[in-house]
Amino acid sequence: YAFYGCSALEEVVFSESVDRIHENAFLDCVSLKRVTFPENATLYTILSSAFENTGLEEIELPSSLQFVCKKAFYNSKLTKIRIPDSVEQIQEDAFYTETLKETHVDSLKAFAAIEFTNEKANPTYYTKNLFVQGEEVKSLILPDDCYLLNDFAFTSLTLEGIHISKMTLTIHEGAFAFATRLGEITVDADNPNYMVAD
């Protein structure tokens, strides 16, 4: 509760020494619109409700971040979010906000391996889209180095098609849950776990 309810707070600049943001740290800071981290940030955890009910409109999460806990950005004003490749776990409702429109990532492989604690932990549940290096995914073509699709990895996306690579060996529960208008699904013929049966 370090800055709980501080309605005059508009911007926060973190130092490189901050390695975690505690629960409710900026809860109800309704005027907080901008948060920045240095290039050499060491932040690895954002705990529950850290930025809940803030006016936060944009944030560039650092490449050191590993864990985003439940309701971390709940009911903020974020319009888009970029998930760094370093993230290992995102908990439920971490990015729930009515204003969120776009989910951005740099690597499909890294995003597919994130542990989402349920379908609502994945921001794509709300945005219905995914941008990889700035380009919106219409047909999901998994790269050959994408071995694992974790639970709810691509939930709620609107996809024209999915291509499973020859190296995708494990697809967990709900990986494509709530996908809409899904077209064809193809699997590389050299995938050892794929078989066609009459």
Secondary structure, 3 states (H helix, E strand, C coil): CCCCCCCCCCEEECCCCCCEECCCCCCCCCCCCEEECCCCCCCCEECCCCCCCCCCCEECCCCCCCEECCCCCCCCCCCEEEECCCCCEECCCCCCCCCCCEEEECCHHHHHCCEECCHHHCCHHHHCCCEECCEECCEEECCCCCCEECCCCCCCCECCEEEECCCCCEECCCCCCCCECCCEEEECCCCCCCCCCC
